[in-house]
Amino acid sequence: MKQNIVHIALVVKDYDEAIDFYVNKLKFELIEDTHQPENDKRWVVVAPPNSHGATLLLAKASKPEQQEFIGNQAGGRVFLFLNTDDFWRDFERMKADGIRFVRGPQEQDYGTVAVFADLYGNLWDLLQLNPNHPMANR
């Protein structure tokens, strides 16, 4: 059997400001931006460059109870993990582009990591896994 996680929904306040952040600041690729007139919504999908894994579905909060989760989808824990092939290149570029790091670079057993916040405050790990890590070549 083969299965994949294809999309992870990320609740956002506004489609266009979220696209601007992920495409222009994080340098993700805009995979799809399709209007769904029956729901007056958009299907907006972004992914890291050259990624073959799960994508982010930028899902605009459409109900009051969804609003409270914008920026806090994991209850203050790191929510998403962005693995890179060159930690220092991406860390320096992201800092130069105004990405706010809430925890600086650290060397861990599994690799190099720093924690940043997205435009709404969700926490992410930027990491470069060591070559012997089980997820390094997936």
C-alpha positions in Angstrom: 0.0 0.0 0.0 1.2 3.5 -0.7 -0.4 6.6 0.8 0.7 10.3 1.1 -0.4 13.3 3.0 -1.1 15.7 0.1 -2.3 18.9 1.8 -2.1 20.5 5.2 -4.7 23.2 5.8 -3.4 26.4 7.3 -6.1 28.8 8.5 -5.3 32.3 7.3 -7.0 35.7 7.6 -6.7 36.8 4.0 -5.7 34.8 0.9 -3.7 37.6 -0.8 -1.6 38.5 2.3 -0.9 34.8 3.0 0.2 34.3 -0.7 2.4 37.4 -0.4 4.1 36.0 2.7 4.6 32.4 1.5 5.6 33.3 -2.1 7.5 36.5 -1.6 9.1 36.0 1.8 9.5 32.2 2.2 10.0 31.8 -1.6 7.4 29.0 -1.8 5.8 28.3 -5.2 2.1 29.1 -5.9 0.8 25.8 -7.1 -2.9 26.7 -7.5 -5.2 29.6 -6.9 -8.7 28.7 -8.1 -11.9 30.5 -7.2 -14.7 28.3 -6.0 -17.8 30.4 -6.8 -20.3 28.0 -5.2 -18.7 28.7 -1.8 -17.2 32.1 -2.6 -13.8 30.6 -1.5 -10.5 30.1 -3.2 -8.4 26.9 -3.3 -4.9 28.2 -2.7 -2.0 25.8 -2.6 1.7 26.6 -2.0 4.8 24.5 -1.5 8.5 24.9 -0.9 10.6 25.1 -4.1 11.4 21.8 -5.6 9.3 20.0 -3.0 7.7 16.6 -3.7 6.0 16.3 -0.3 2.9 17.7 1.3 1.7 21.1 0.3 0.0 23.9 2.3 -3.6 24.7 1.6 -4.1 28.3 2.6 -7.7 28.2 4.0 -9.3 31.5 4.8 -11.2 31.4 8.1 -14.9 31.5 7.1 -16.6 31.2 10.5 -16.0 33.0 13.8 -14.8 29.8 15.5 -12.1 29.4 12.9 -10.8 33.0 13.4 -9.4 32.2 16.9 -7.1 29.6 15.4 -5.3 31.9 13.0 -1.7 32.0 14.1 -2.2 29.4 16.8 -3.0 26.2 15.0 -0.8 24.1 17.3 -1.5 25.7 20.6 1.8 27.6 20.7 4.0 24.6 19.7 6.0 24.4 16.5 3.5 23.5 13.9 5.4 22.9 10.7 8.9 21.8 9.9 10.7 23.2 6.8 13.7 21.1 5.9 16.4 22.6 3.7 19.5 21.4 1.9 21.4 24.5 3.1 20.4 25.9 6.5 22.7 28.9 6.6 21.8 30.1 3.1 18.1 30.0 3.9 18.4 31.3 7.5 20.4 34.4 6.3 18.0 35.0 3.3 14.9 34.7 5.5 16.4 37.1 8.1 17.2 39.6 5.3 13.6 39.2 4.0 12.2 40.1 7.4 11.2 36.7 8.7 11.1 36.9 12.5 13.1 34.2 14.3 12.0 33.5 17.8 14.8 31.0 18.6 18.2 31.3 17.0 20.2 28.5 15.3 21.1 25.5 17.4 23.0 22.3 16.6 21.0 19.3 17.7 21.6 15.5 17.4 19.3 15.5 14.4 20.7 18.6 12.6 20.7 22.4 12.7 17.4 24.2 13.6 16.0 27.6 14.3 12.4 28.6 15.0 10.6 31.3 13.1 7.0 32.7 13.1 4.9 33.1 10.0 2.9 36.2 9.3 0.2 35.2 11.8 2.5 33.8 14.5 2.4 30.0 13.8 5.8 28.6 14.7 7.9 26.7 12.3 11.3 24.9 12.5 13.7 25.8 9.8 16.0 22.8 9.8 18.7 20.9 8.0 18.6 17.3 9.0 21.9 15.4 9.4 22.5 13.0 6.4 22.0 9.9 8.7 18.6 11.1 9.9 15.7 8.7 8.8 13.8 11.6 7.2 16.9 13.3 5.5 16.3 11.7 2.1 12.6 11.2 1.9 
